[in-house]
Amino acid sequence: MAAKMPPVSVLYDDVWINEQAQSADISQLKDNAIAIDAAYYLQLFLDNAPFHEPLLPALGGLVGIESHIEFDLDSWATNKTIPFFIFNGQAVEGQNEVSVQRGKKANNKTKGAWELYFNGEANSAVAAFGPSRGAYPIQNLFPLLQSILKKRQLHFLVPPFNACAQLTYFDMIDSEQCSGIMGPQELLLYPIKDFVIRSIDWEAGKFTALSKKSIIKILNVTEPMFVDAFLMGGTSFLPMFPPLEDTSIISRQPSIVDAVNMLRTSDKLIATACASFGDILQKKDPHWLKKYHKARMTIDHFIYITETGEPKVHNYETLTEDNYEYLGYQLPAELFHYLNTGLIGATVPSWITHGQIIIAPTLDGVPSPEYQKLVTNQLMPLREQTLGLIMPRLNRGIQFKPVSVKAWFDDKYSHAIDYRSGGNKAIEQANTWSVKEDIVKQHFPNAKHGSILFEVSALKNAEFAKATISKGKVKGIDSDDMVASIVIWRFLHLRGYVNDNHQLTVWGEALAKSLDAIASVAAQNPEDRLADAVLLAYELIRLDLLHTGNQHTELNGLPMNGSDQDKDSLLLISRCTILLKLHHEANGYTGPLSKNFLHFRSLSSSIREANRNLVEAIVTSLLLHGQGKKERDDYLSIGHRLPFLMDTDVALGIAIKTLLDDIKPSDSPELKASKRAEFPTKFVPYATDLHKDLKIADTFFVALNEGIKTLGNEQVPADNRKMWEHAVAYLAARR
């Protein structure tokens, strides 16, 4: 290694540790594989130029990040170095609590940024938004990165818990799968051999790394004391030792050096340090010492997957009897396999492992009445169904333990989910679905499995719908096509679009109308997953959230021109468009913002997440019950075919609101065309094809209305349906 040089930094890094980084020539990496913490890799894009998107917390997502990732992976290939990505699995004990704390702090910072924006100080607002990205869940980008890796035929792994544990295992055994590890500072907590790669600058031909041995030598401490000092500084699963945050003790940003000094004055014992600062702990975090002990045990007994595919616990022989307190409940290896292969995400397994669901902070940080009702009441039946599909196949000790629910906006809120109360109807309904593939082909030789359009329209055929009702034990759901279709049919049944006779309900008929209306555009733009957006829109409508109410004028960003009806029409159109994607270059977003739309995105995003969890529970249940083939290599493909995979941002919703707010129905056709032609350059200059995106949004809205028109007052109030008709007319008058 060469002389020290500061590497790129990520949120929550210890600055002093970063200053110990050393650099070396990238030629040392040639013809080698490097195991990389995928979350850390993505965080580098969020936190460092030229990839950094300062408006991430204001948009709810990243525009053009695919291009950045593709460009960087090209550089790996050019330099003959293979990236081997390790994604985080389930949260470790304490991680959700820290995420909530960090998210709330980030939201407090963005409040100031929004005030600057509302006051017309756009440049200052952008600068203020930049450091406030802590509430953005990095795991939202995992499916995108995994799909890119699959396309490039690059291997990845999802261990049972955190990526750091898996990287440590590879490093400890000198795994032939990798010659080095790259990841966050937290890797230094684990028994790695020495070096952690922190950044690679392909253009400069250099990479930076930290030496654990060197840092311990400079600090003049033992390794156990180093680990304790590091933990005191705060990690992703343990809050910072409260006295280090006390400005009367340390006036600047604390570092591991300060933690070491505190330990030296406390007989090098955490317990003594806690006793010395007992008054501060009692006031700020009275349970910090208990959290520390759990964190220490989590590190000492980290969980990984062996090279033969077996989940194992480090130092298993010294595990304490209360290990469930810091490792969680033990899930079957089969469930870890579905996580490892990318079929499912880690959210639902984490619920079960820790017996707890944490409703995380939103990016807007606004706990409005409709948001609170949604996440604490309306989505609870979906969570019950999700757990009810998986829990019966687990250890009986886990089956009978309720899962608690806590929310970021109310420390006193608590709810217990017992999926068995009133029977487990979800599993009964799901298991009524089974149909042989040859019967499907007989009725629909050109079926587009997994398109949602096929699954919905197929049930219009009464003879086929009857054939989908299972007779006896369900088995033989083997091909990826059939798995996708059965999972979607079961979802439609559980969500009330299909009845117990496998016929479309009133809601199912309306959904079919909308899907038919957008079918040709959806087929031309498969990557936009428009059928997913239609289904999500219907979920919003059924939960009484996709209308012109709940306007929150205090959040700004509403339509401004025309009559009240015009403004309501444009608001409804814009809210629907938030469910769609703005195609954008890798350059940073430079258009207008809307906290109002960001808040609506929090509603749609919460529903999307709940529905995705239910979909993943359906496919997991299918496999756990032995209804489909388990020995296969297409788990990732199946997972990515299923609905509600990706979240969207608010960029396209803002674009359509800004454009249509400026067009008057009295404008001449020439003037309307001129305003449309000039708009992209002026407001979203890096959009790749805004006119196409707007045309899709137009078709999408009209398609939704085609279905809504078929509904009665029991489903959608007459006034709301009229509002949709007004909005369609509003749109037509501005074409």
N, C-alpha and C positions, 0 to 999 in steps of 0.2 A: 504493500500500500504506500501511496505517496503522501505528501503533506496534507494537513487538515484543510478542509473547506466545507462551508455550510451547505448541506443539501437542500433540496426543496423541502418545504414544511407542510404539514397537514394540521387541521384543526385539533386543538388540545395537546399538541406536542410539547414536551419539555424542551425549552430553548437551550438550556445548558447542554443537555445530551446531544442535541442537534449540532452544537458547536464542536463536538468531538468527532464529527464525521471525517473520514479520510477518502481520498479519491484514488482511482486507478484507471488504467487504460482498458477500454472495452474489448480489446483483443484477448484479454484473459477469459472473456465469456464465450468466445467463439467455439463452436462445436460442442456446446454444453446446453443442458436444460436447467432452467431456473424455476423453482417452485415459488409461486407468487400468491400472496394473500389478495384475492380478487377485490374485496371491499377496499383495501388500502390502495390498490391499483386505480380503482374508480375514483377514490377520494383525491388522488393526485390530479385527476382531470378537473375536479370541482375546485381545488384549492390553488392551482398554480397556472401561471401564464405559459403558453398562449391559449390554453384550453379553458381557463377559468371563466365561468358565466356568473357575473356578479348579481344578475337579476334572478337567479334560481329561486330564492325564497319568495319573490314577487310573482313569478310565472307558474310555479308549481311543477316545473320540469325543465329539462335541458333541450334546447333546440340544436340540432346538428351534431350531437355527441357521437353518433354512429361514425361520422366521417373522421373524427379525432381518433377513435379507437382503431378503425381500419388503417389509418395512416401510421399509427404507432406500431401496430402488428406487422405492417409492411416492413418497418425498420428492423424489427426482430428478425424477420426472414432474411432481409438483405445482409444482416450481420451474422447470419448463420447461428443464431441463438434461439433455443426453443422455450417458449413460455409454457409453464404447466400451472394452470390456475387452480387454486383451492378456495372454494366459496365457504362462507360461514354457514353452519348448520343452525341448530337450535341456539337460543340465547342461553348463556350460562347464568347461574344464580347471581342476582343483583344487576344484571345488564339492562333489564327493562326499566328498573328504577332510575338508573343513571341516564338512560335515553330520555325519560320523561323530564328529568331535571334539566338536561342540556337543551331539550326542545323548548321548555318554558323560558329559559334564559335567552335563547335565540329569539323567541317571539317578543320578549321585552325590548330587545335591540331593534327588531324590525318595526316596532311601533314608532320609534323615532325616525326611521327611514321613511315610513309612510307619511308622517307629518311633514317632513321636508318635501316630499313629492306633492302632497296636497297644497303646499304653500308655493308651488311653482319652482322649487329649487331642485331641478331634475338631476343635474350633475352631482350635487351633494348627496342626493337620495341614492343614486347608483353606488357611490362610494360607501354609503352607510349600509346598504343591503349586502354588499360583498362579504363581510365577516359574519353574517348572521344566518348561515346555512345549516346550523346544527339541527334544525327540526326536519330537514329533508331525509327521509329514510333511504339510505344508500342501497338497500336490498331491492328497491323498486327498479334498479338498473340491472339486476342479476339476469333476468330473462333475456334482455337485449344482448348482454355480453355472451351469455351461453349460446344464443342463436348464431352470433358471429363466429364463435369458436367452433361450433358444429359445422358451419359452412366451410371453415378453413381446415376442418379435420384436425383440430387441436384438442388434446385430451384435457379434461378437467375433473375435479373431484369435489363432492360435498360431504364432509365428515359429519359425525353426529352432532358436534357442537362447534366451537370456534376454529377458524382456520389456523390460528397461531399454534394450537395444540397439534394439529396434523403436520404443520411445517416442522415443528420441534421433533416429532417422531422421525420424519424423513432425515433430518439433520443428525439426530442421535445415532441412527443405524447406518449412516453413510449410504443411503438408498441409491440404487442405480438409476432411479427415476429422475434424479436431479443432482446437480453439482453445487448448488447454492440455494439460499432462500432469500426472498425479498418480502418485506412487510413492515408493519408498524413498530414503533418503539416497544410495544408490549411484548414482543418476542423476547426481549432481554429478561423478562420475568422467568422464562422457562429454561430448562437445562440444555440450551443449545451449545454447540461446540465453541463458537466465537462470533463469526461475522454475520451481520444482517445487511443485505443490500437495501439501500433506501431510495435511490433514484438512478436513472440511466439517461444520459444526454447523448443520444445517438449522433447528433450533429457535431457536438464537441469531441466525441470519441472518448468520453469519460463516464464512469459511474461512481457513486458515493456509497460508503458502507460504514456501519458502526461496529466496533470491536468491543464485545462485552468484557473480555479480559482486560483490555486497556482502560475502559471506564472504571471498572472495579479497582484497578491499580491506582489510577489517578485519585479516586475518592478515598483510597486507603481503607477499604472496608472488606469484610468477609462477604461471600456471596449471599448468605441468608440475610445479613444486614442490608445489603444492596436491594434485595427483593422487598424487604420491609419498607425501606426508604422510598422505593419506586411506588409501592402501593399507597404510601402516605400522600404522594403527589396526585393521586387519583388515576383511575383507569376507566375503561369502558364498562367495568362491572363493579367498581367501588368508588364512591364519592371521595373527593379530596379530604384529607385530615383537616377538620374545621379550623384549628389554630393557624394553619398555613394560609388560610383565606382572610384571616383577621388583619386588617391594615394597620392596627396598632402594634402588631408584632412584626409583620413584614409589609413594608409599604409598596414594594414593587411586585412584579409577577414572580411568584415563588418557583423554585426549582428543586431538583433532587438534592442539591447541595444544602439547601435550607432544611430539608427533611433529615439528612444525615446529621446535621448539627443538632437538631432537636433530639434525635436518638442518642447522640453522644452525651447529652446532658440528662438523659433519662435511663442511664445504665444500659443503653443499647436495647431497651425493651419497649415494645409498643404499649404494653399494659401500663408501664410506668409513665410513659408519655401521656397516655389517656388520663391517668390519675393526676398528673401535674397540671393538665389543662381541663380538669373536670368541669369547671364552671362554663367554659366555652362549649364543650361537648354537650352538656346538659341543655344549653340554650339552642344550639344549632343542629345537633344530630346525636341524641342520647344513645342511639343503638349503633354508633359507628364501630365500636370495638367488636361487637358481634358480627357485623358485616365484614370487618377485616378478617376475622377467623374463618368465615365462609370463603372469602376470596383466597386466603392462603391455602385452604384445603382444595379449592378448585384448581389451583396451580399445581399443588403437590400430587394431585390425582387426576390430571387431565386425561381426557378420553379421545381416542384416535381410532382409525381403521388400519389394521395391519396390511401388509402387502398381499396377504392372502384373502383380504376382504372381511376380516373378523373384527368387530368392535371390541376394544380393550381399554382397561383402566391402568394408567401408570401407577406404579407402587401399589398394586392391588392388595398385596399381603398386609399392608398397614392401614387399609381402609377402616374407618370407625363404623360402629353399628348404626349411627345416625347419618350415614352418608347421603341418604335421600334429602337431608336438610341442605346440603351444598351441591349435590350432583343431580338432584331431582329423582323422579321415579324412573325405573328401568323399563324402557320400551322394547318390544321384540325386534330382533335383528332384521326381520323382513321389512319393518317400517323404515328402518335406517337405509335399507337398500333402495327403497323408492325415493328417499330423500337424496341419497348418494348419486343416483342416476339422473336426477333432474326431473323426475315425473311429477313430484310435488315440491312445494316450498316448505320452509321450516316453521311457519306460523302455527299451524294446528298441532304438530308434534310438541311444540314448546308449550302450548296451552296445557296439554296432558302431562308432560314431564314435570312442570312446576305447579300444576293445579291452579293456574291463574291466567286470566286474560287481562292485559293492560291496554286500555284505550289510549293511544299515544297522541301527543299534541299535534294539532293541525298546523299548516304553514301560516295561515292567517291569524291563528291564536284567538279566534272569536267564538266563545261558547254560546252561541245564540240559542234561544228556546227551541227552534226547530232542529238544530244540530244536537242538542242534549236529548231531545225526545227520540231522535233517530238512533243514536248510538246506545242509549240506555234502555230503550223500550222497543222500538220498531224492529231493530236488527236482532233482538234477543232470540226470537224463534228460529232464525237462520243459524245462530250459534248452537242452539239446542239440537237442531237437525244435524249440524256438522259433527258434533260430539256423539250424537246417537248413532251415527253410521259407523263410527270407528271403535268406540269404547267397548261394545260387546265382544270384540275379538281380542281384548287385552286381558292382562292379569286381573283376577277377581278383586285383588286388593285395590287396584286402580279404578275398576269399574264402579265401585260404590262410594267413591269420594267425589263430592260436589266440586265444581270448578268455580272459583270466585272471579268476579269482575270488578275492576277498579278503573277510575277515569281520571285523566290528567287535570280536569277543571274543577274537581271537587274531592279533596282529600278524605272527606267523610263518606263519600259514596261507596257502597258495597252491595253486590248482588251475588247470589249463589245459583249456579245452573246445575240442576239435577235432570239430566236428559231422560231419566226413567219415569219422571212424574207424569201420570196419565198414560203410561205405556210408551212404547217406542214406535210411533207410527211411521217415522221416517224410513226405518229399515224395512218395514212391512211394505210400504209403497214402492220403495226402490226394487225390492225383490220380485215385484210383479212383472218386471220387464225382461223379456228374453225372446229373441227371434233368430232363426237360422239365417246364415248369410245367403244361402241359395234362395230362400223365400224373398229376401230383399231384392235380389237380382231378378227374380221372376217378375216382381211388380215394378221395379225401377232399375233397369239395366244400366242406366247412366247416372246412378245416384252420386251426389257430391257429399260424401260422408263428412260430418263435422262442420258443415257450412251453416248450420242452424236453419237456413231456408229449407234444405232437404228434410231435416228432421220434423219441422213444423208442417210443411206441405204434405209430407207422406201420410200424416195422420188424418188428412181429409178423406183418404181412401178407407172407407169403413171396413172392408174386408181385410186390408192390411193391418189396420189398427187393432182388429180383433186377434190377428195372428201374433201380435207383440205381447199378448198376455201370457205369462209363463204358466206352464203346466208341469207341476212337480218341481224337483230340484233344478236350480238354474246352473248351467255350466255350458262350456263350449263357446264363450264369447272371446274368441282368440285373435282374430285379425285386428290390426290397428284401426281399420275402418269401422269395424263393429264395436270395438271398445269406445271410440269417439261417439258414435251414434247412440249407443245404449246410455252412456253417461249423460248426453244432452237430453235424451228422452226422460231419464230419471230426474234430471234437474227441472225440466218443464213441469213434470208431475208434482214434484215437491213444492214448486213455486206457484202452483195453481193455474198454469196455462193448459193443463191437461187434467181430465178427471179420472176417477178410478176405473172407468171403462176404456181408458186410453183414447178418449175423444177430446177434441179441442173444446175448451170452455169459451165463454164470451171473450175473455182476455186473450185466449189462444187464437181465436178467429181474428181479432183485431191485430195481433202480432203478425199473423199470416198475411193480412192485407198490406201492412207496412213493409214486410220483407219482400213480398211480390213487387211492390212499387219501386224498391231500390235494387232489385236483383241484378239488372244489367250493369248498373254502375258498380255494384259490389264485385261482380265477376271481372270487370275491367281493372279494378284496383284491389286485388286480393290482400296486399300487405296492409291496407288501411283497416281491415277487419270491420267493415261497416255493419255487418249483421250483429256483431258484438255490441256496437254502439246503439243499434236499434233496441236490442234486448235490455241494455242498461237504461235507455230512455224510458222503456216501459216499467222497469223497476222503480224509477224515480216518480213516474206518473202514479203508479199504484200506491206509493208511499206518500202521495199528495205533496210532492216537492217540485214538480216540473210545471210551473204555472207562473203567473206574474205577481204573486204575493211575496211576502218576506223581502221587501226591496232594500231595507237597510240603507237609507239615504246617508246615514252617518259614515258609511264606508266609501262613499263617492264612486265614480266610475260608471254611473247609470247613463242611459240615453238622454240627450238634452233637447232635441229639436222636435217640432211638430206638436200635435195634440196629445193629451194624456193617453188616448187609445194608441196613437202612433208610438209613443214611448214604451207602452206596455207590449205592443207587438214586437218591437225591436228587442226588448229585454228577453222575451220568450224565445225569439230566434237565436239570440246570442247565447242564451243558456244551453240550448240544444247543441249549438256549434262548439261549445266547450268540450263536448264528448268526442270531438273529432281532432285530427292532427293537422298542424301547420307544417308543411314541408319546408325546411329551412337549411341554408348552408351552415357550415361549421362556424362561421363568424358569430360573434355575440349578438343577442337580440337588442335592437335599438328603437323599438316601437313604444307606443303608450302602454300604460299599466292600468289595472283595476283591482283594488282590494275587494270590491263587491263581487267580482267574478271569481276571485281567488277563494272567497268564502263559499260560493256555490260549488266550486270544484271540491272543497272539503266534503260537502254532502255527497256528490257523485262518487268521489274517491272512496269514501267509507262504504258506500253500497257496493261498488265494484269489488273491494277487498272482501267484504262479507260473502258475496256471491262466488268469488274465486275460491275462498276457503271451502264453501259448500261443494263446488265442483270437484276440488281435490279430494274431499272426503268421500264423494261418490265413487271416484275411480279407485281410491285406496280400499274402500269397503268391498268393491267388486273383486279385487285381487285377494284381499285377506280372507274372503269367503270362498276362495277357490273357484270362482265363476269364469275366470279367464286364464290364459296361458301365462306363466310366470317367468319361464326361461326365455328371455328375448333381449334384443339389443336396440329396441326402438322406444324405450321409455321416455327419453327426452322429446322425441318427435310427437309422441302421444300427448305429453304434458303441454307442449307448445301449440297443439291443435285445439285444445279445449278453450272455452270462452273466458273472458275477463283477465287475460294474461297481462296486458300492458295498461298503464295509466296514461292520461293525457295531461297537457298543460292548458293554460287559458289563452294562449297566443292567438289562435284562430278565432275564438269568441270575441276577443278584443278587436281583431282586424275587421270582422264583419260589422260589429257595432260602430266602429269609427267610420267605415266607408258608408254604410247605409244612413247613418245620422247626417251625412253631408249631402245625400241625394234627395231631391224633392220630387214628388210625383209630377209636379208641373214643369220640371226640367225637360227640355227637348231631348229626343233620342240622342242627338249629337252631343249635348252637354253631359248626359248620363254616361255615354261612352267615353267621353274625355275624362270625366272624374274617375271612372274605373281604371282607365289607362294610366293616369298620373299617380294613382293611389300607392301602388307598391313601392315605387322609387322614393316617395315622400315619407311613408310610414313604416314599411317593412322591406327595406331594400335588399335584404339577403334571403327573402322567400324565394324558393326555387321555381314555383309555379303557382302563384297566389290565385290567379284567375281560375285555374283548375280546382284548387281547394275551395274557392267560393262557390263554384258551380256544384261541387259535391255537397257542400253545406246546404245549398238551395234544394237540391234533390232530396237530401236527407230529411229536411224539415217537412217538405210536402209529403214525403212518404209516411212520416209519422202521423200527419194529419189524416191520411187516407185510412189508417186504422182507427184513429180516435173517433172519426165520424160514425163508425159502426157501434160505438159504445152508448149505453144508456145512462140515465141519471144516477143509477146505483153505482156505476163505475166512475164516471166523471161528471161533476155537476154541469148543468146546461150552460151556465155563465162561463165556465172554463172552456167548454167546447166552442162556444161562440168566440172566445178570445183566440183560439187556434185558427178559426176561420178568418177573423180580422187580420191575423198575422200573415196568413197565406196571401190575402189581398194586398197587404202592405208590401210584401215581398214582390208580388207581381207588378205592382205600380212602380217599382224602382229597378226593374230589370233593364 
